[in-house]
């Protein structure tokens, strides 16, 4: 048998009024009814909750614990009902995840939004594509910006603008690199998404994927803001979203290797399919869509 909330409510009133008569009047009960609720609560707890002194009483130590528990139980119920009925578009937590490259420009916008609306808390997590999708499915992330998603995994996606993928090298190499094959011989600075971006370059240039494995790798780093440091020192080239160059402290000594045509990667704003997000997400979604020049093309897959 579960602890009866009606008994707890009677007990809270009894403790606060210190009177069986007043408790009965407030709860529209009889005094024997109040006594019966108290007896049932004491029987359930296996402890005496009050100690009588004639017509008066004091609560026992066990009674204080039950009283505190009863208060917290009813407060939790009240808080829950308030949360269920209260959807303030200017307050609450918005959990967002994206790649490090997208975060470079987006985070500043989110902070500016929070400055205007201090009760709107934007939590931004940097994560790879697949982890973002996993977190959305698990419910630990509300919105994600990804480059690809599976159509049968239960996501609602809004298409954002493409991001340009660039081959980056030291500016000092200009005039000395005659072809992409020549560039490959200088070595590749790898990173978590390095081989993925590099494969896009190989596909555009009609190069066999197996030749990518033969290319010398001259470094690896998993911190986005450090990937271009060895590149700036002429230790190798890398492939990154163009925005990473624009935000790099080494941009003045870097340049792009020109490809026959730009490489554009798709970008989507995704959430869990059929999940209705609270009103506070409206302004955040508008901000993200405007920042990445999102279209009204909403894909339900």
C-alpha positions in Angstrom: 0.0 0.0 0.0 1.3 3.4 -1.0 1.5 6.4 1.4 -1.9 8.2 1.2 -1.6 11.8 0.2 -5.0 12.5 2.0 -3.5 11.4 5.3 -0.5 13.6 4.7 -2.6 16.6 3.9 -4.6 16.0 7.1 -1.3 15.6 9.1 0.2 18.9 7.7 -3.0 20.8 8.7 -3.0 19.2 12.1 0.7 20.1 12.8 0.2 23.7 11.6 -3.0 24.4 13.5 -2.1 22.3 16.5 -5.8 21.5 16.9 -8.0 18.6 15.9 -11.0 20.9 16.0 -9.5 23.5 13.6 -8.2 20.7 11.3 -11.6 19.2 11.1 -13.2 22.6 10.3 -10.6 23.5 7.6 -10.8 20.2 5.9 -14.6 19.8 6.3 -14.1 16.6 8.3 -15.2 15.3 11.7 -12.7 15.2 14.6 -12.9 11.4 14.6 -12.1 11.5 10.9 -8.9 13.5 11.6 -7.9 11.0 14.4 -8.5 8.1 12.0 -6.2 9.7 9.3 -3.6 10.2 12.0 -3.9 6.6 13.2 -3.6 5.2 9.7 -0.5 7.4 9.0 1.1 6.3 12.3 0.3 2.6 11.5 1.8 3.0 8.0 5.0 4.6 9.4 5.2 2.3 12.4 5.9 5.2 14.6 4.0 7.6 16.9 3.9 11.0 15.2 2.5 13.1 18.0 2.7 12.9 21.8 -0.4 14.0 23.6 -0.6 16.2 26.8 -4.2 16.4 27.8 -5.9 18.2 24.9 -2.6 19.5 23.5 0.1 17.6 21.7 3.7 17.9 20.4 5.1 16.2 17.3 7.8 13.6 17.9 11.1 13.5 16.1 9.6 10.9 13.7 6.6 13.2 13.3 8.9 16.1 12.2 10.5 13.8 9.5 7.0 12.9 8.2 5.9 16.5 8.3 9.0 17.6 6.2 8.4 14.8 3.8 4.7 15.7 3.4 5.6 19.3 2.7 8.2 18.4 0.1 5.7 16.0 -1.5 3.0 18.6 -2.0 5.5 21.3 -3.0 6.8 18.9 -5.7 3.3 18.3 -7.0 2.6 22.1 -7.0 5.9 22.8 -8.9 5.1 20.1 -11.4 1.6 21.5 -12.1 3.1 25.0 -12.5 5.7 23.7 -14.9 3.0 21.8 -16.9 0.9 24.9 -17.3 3.6 27.5 -17.6 5.5 27.9 -20.8 7.3 31.2 -20.8 8.9 32.0 -24.2 11.6 34.1 -22.4 12.9 31.7 -19.8 14.1 28.1 -19.4 16.9 26.0 -20.7 17.6 25.3 -24.4 20.0 22.4 -25.0 21.8 22.6 -28.4 24.6 20.6 -30.0 26.7 21.3 -33.1 30.1 20.9 -34.5 33.0 23.0 -33.3 33.1 24.8 -36.6 29.4 25.8 -36.4 29.9 26.8 -32.7 32.6 29.3 -33.7 30.0 31.7 -35.1 26.8 30.5 -33.4 27.9 30.7 -29.7 28.4 34.5 -29.9 24.8 34.9 -31.2 23.4 32.7 -28.5 25.2 34.7 -25.8 23.8 37.9 -27.3 20.3 36.4 -27.0 20.9 35.5 -23.4 22.1 39.0 -22.6 18.8 40.3 -23.8 16.8 37.5 -22.1 18.8 36.5 -19.0 16.3 33.8 -18.0 16.7 32.0 -21.3 19.7 29.7 -20.7 21.4 28.4 -23.9 23.6 25.3 -23.3 25.8 24.5 -26.3 27.6 21.2 -26.6 30.3 20.5 -29.1 29.9 17.0 -30.5 30.4 15.0 -33.7 27.4 14.3 -36.0 26.5 10.8 -34.8 26.7 11.7 -31.1 24.4 14.7 -31.7 21.8 12.4 -33.2 22.2 9.9 -30.4 21.7 12.6 -27.8 18.6 13.9 -29.5 17.1 10.4 -29.6 17.9 10.0 -25.9 16.4 13.3 -25.0 19.5 14.8 -23.5 19.7 17.4 -26.3 16.8 19.4 -27.7 18.2 20.7 -31.0 21.2 19.7 -33.1 22.9 21.1 -36.2 24.2 18.2 -38.3 25.5 17.5 -41.8 23.6 14.3 -42.3 21.0 12.1 -40.6 19.2 8.8 -41.3 15.7 9.3 -42.8 14.3 6.3 -40.8 15.6 7.3 -37.3 12.8 9.6 -36.3 14.0 13.2 -36.8 12.3 16.3 -38.0 14.8 18.4 -40.0 14.9 22.0 -41.3 17.4 22.6 -44.1 19.9 25.3 -43.4 22.5 26.9 -45.7 25.4 24.8 -46.9 28.8 25.3 -45.4 31.9 25.5 -47.6 34.7 23.0 -47.0 38.2 24.4 -47.7 41.6 22.9 -48.3 43.9 25.0 -46.2 47.7 25.5 -46.4 50.4 27.9 -45.4 50.4 31.1 -47.4 54.2 30.7 -47.8 53.4 27.7 -50.0 51.7 29.8 -52.6 53.6 29.5 -55.9 55.3 26.3 -54.9 52.3 24.0 -55.0 51.5 23.0 -58.6 48.8 20.4 -58.0 46.8 18.6 -55.3 49.1 15.6 -55.6 52.0 17.9 -54.9 50.1 19.2 -51.8 49.4 15.7 -50.6 53.1 15.0 -50.5 53.6 17.8 -48.0 51.6 15.8 -45.4 48.1 16.0 -43.9 47.3 17.5 -40.5 44.5 15.1 -39.4 41.7 15.8 -36.9 38.4 14.0 -35.9 36.6 15.0 -39.1 39.7 15.2 -41.2 39.3 12.0 -43.2 35.6 12.8 -43.8 36.4 16.2 -45.2 39.3 14.9 -47.2 37.2 12.2 -48.8 34.9 14.9 -50.1 37.9 16.5 -51.8 39.0 13.1 -53.3 35.5 12.5 -54.6 35.4 15.9 -56.3 38.8 15.2 -57.9 37.8 11.7 -58.9 40.6 10.2 -56.9 40.4 6.6 -55.7 39.7 6.4 -51.9 42.5 3.9 -51.4 45.1 6.6 -52.4 44.0 8.6 -49.3 45.5 5.9 -47.1 48.9 6.2 -48.8 49.1 9.9 -48.1 51.6 10.9 -45.4 50.0 12.2 -42.2 52.2 14.8 -40.4 50.1 15.5 -37.4 46.8 15.0 -35.5 44.9 17.3 -33.1 41.4 17.1 -31.8 41.0 20.8 -30.7 39.5 22.9 -33.5 41.2 26.1 -32.5 44.6 24.3 -32.7 44.3 22.4 -36.0 45.5 25.4 -38.1 48.6 26.0 -35.9 50.8 23.3 -37.5 49.3 24.3 -40.9 50.4 27.9 -40.3 53.9 26.6 -39.6 54.1 24.7 -42.9 54.0 21.2 -41.3 51.2 20.1 -43.6 47.8 21.0 -45.0 44.3 20.2 -43.7 40.6 20.3 -44.8 38.1 22.2 -42.7 34.9 24.3 -43.0 35.8 27.7 -44.2 34.4 29.4 -41.1 37.3 27.8 -39.1 39.8 29.9 -41.1 37.9 33.1 -40.6 38.0 32.6 -36.8 41.5 31.4 -36.7 44.2 33.6 -35.1 46.6 32.3 -37.8 44.4 33.4 -40.7 46.8 36.0 -41.9 49.4 33.3 -42.7 47.0 30.9 -44.2 45.4 30.5 -47.7 43.1 28.1 -49.5 44.2 25.7 -52.1 41.9 26.4 -55.1 39.7 23.5 -56.2 38.0 23.2 -59.6 34.7 24.0 -57.9 33.6 24.7 -54.3 32.8 21.8 -52.0 29.5 22.5 -50.1 28.3 20.4 -47.2 24.7 20.1 -46.3 23.6 21.4 -42.9 20.3 20.6 -41.0 18.7 21.8 -37.8 17.1 18.6 -36.3 14.9 17.7 -33.4 13.2 14.5 -32.4 10.2 13.8 -34.7 6.8 14.6 -33.2 8.3 16.3 -30.1 6.7 19.6 -29.4 9.3 22.0 -28.1 8.4 24.6 -25.5 7.7 28.2 -26.6 11.2 29.4 -25.5 12.7 27.5 -28.5 10.8 29.7 -31.0 13.3 32.6 -30.7 16.3 30.2 -30.6 15.2 28.4 -33.8 14.6 31.7 -35.5 18.1 32.9 -34.5 19.8 29.7 -35.8 17.8 29.8 -39.0 18.6 33.4 -39.6 22.2 33.0 -38.7 22.7 30.1 -41.1 20.2 31.6 -43.6 17.8 28.7 -43.1 15.0 28.1 -45.6 11.4 27.1 -44.8 12.1 23.7 -46.2 11.1 21.4 -43.3 11.7 17.7 -43.8 9.8 15.2 -41.7 11.6 11.9 -41.9 
